[in-house]
Amino acid sequence: EVQLVESGGGLVQPGGSLRLSCAASGFSFSSHWMYWVRQAPGKGLEWVANIKQDGSETYYVDSVKGRFTISRDNAKNSLYLQMNSLRAEDTAVYYCAKLRLWSYYAMDVWGQGTTVTVSS
Amino acid sequence: QSALTQPPSASGSPGQSVTISCTGTNSDVGGYNYVSWYQQHPGKAPKLMIYEVTKRPSGVPDRFSGSKSGNTASLTVSGLQAEDEADYYCTSYAGSNNLVFGGGTKLTVL
């Protein structure tokens, strides 16, 4: 079964750091672009970052540039999101998702999400 | 990176058709055929319904279809069923390796 499982969410104070993980199984992880997408409480979806198959290219939404770092370990079938200098507006459910092969920007498998709450 | 514009809500009776619009600019929706649509039920992860404007992944009912005209993309759900009640989000490539989502549309089956 193709599966993505996020972990690492929690409550953190403003200015703090958190590292999210996403464990992949059931597919060739190293063959896919991977994404992080977030959803603030009661709000819509927002693309956060994505990373190429070999990790050589990474892209971020402007609001997280310089604070968040996406990375991957293909040997461990894992995706990560290092989040520093967290702000209240980063509070959201964070989803990891894989890009459908041979498609443009279509995320066909999503994890269940992990909740990040930034509050004092 | 402005969000795409979707109507907050849409509704239809079982068996009817409903169309949800997604309006952007010629820098995103109008500039690329890279529009996707996602369905999200409460408390669940999004599900890919349509990609590259008109393509439907296997397993998605053919009641779901996508189209685009100019800067506006559309998702049409034909033969509405109770299980179609959900939030729907469009997304488009916006150039410079950016992806932008719409604000979402809550579809109610009356």
Chai-1 contact restraints between the chains, C-beta under 6 A:
chainA,res_idxA,chainB,res_idxB,connection_type,confidence,min_distance_angstrom,max_distance_angstrom,comment,restraint_id
A,G44,B,F101,contact,1.0,0.0,6.0,A-B,restraint_1
A,G44,B,G103,contact,1.0,0.0,6.0,A-B,restraint_2
A,G44,B,G104,contact,1.0,0.0,6.0,A-B,restraint_3
A,L45,B,Y89,contact,1.0,0.0,6.0,A-B,restraint_4
A,L45,B,F101,contact,1.0,0.0,6.0,A-B,restraint_5
A,W47,B,L99,contact,1.0,0.0,6.0,A-B,restraint_6
A,Y59,B,N97,contact,1.0,0.0,6.0,A-B,restraint_7
A,S103,B,Y51,contact,1.0,0.0,6.0,A-B,restraint_8
A,Y104,B,Y34,contact,1.0,0.0,6.0,A-B,restraint_9
A,Y104,B,E52,contact,1.0,0.0,6.0,A-B,restraint_10
A,Y105,B,Y34,contact,1.0,0.0,6.0,A-B,restraint_11
A,Y105,B,Y93,contact,1.0,0.0,6.0,A-B,restraint_12
A,Y105,B,L99,contact,1.0,0.0,6.0,A-B,restraint_13
A,A106,B,S36,contact,1.0,0.0,6.0,A-B,restraint_14
A,A106,B,L48,contact,1.0,0.0,6.0,A-B,restraint_15
A,A106,B,Y51,contact,1.0,0.0,6.0,A-B,restraint_16
A,D108,B,L48,contact,1.0,0.0,6.0,A-B,restraint_17
A,W110,B,A45,contact,1.0,0.0,6.0,A-B,restraint_18
A,W110,B,P46,contact,1.0,0.0,6.0,A-B,restraint_19
A,Q112,B,A45,contact,1.0,0.0,6.0,A-B,restraint_20
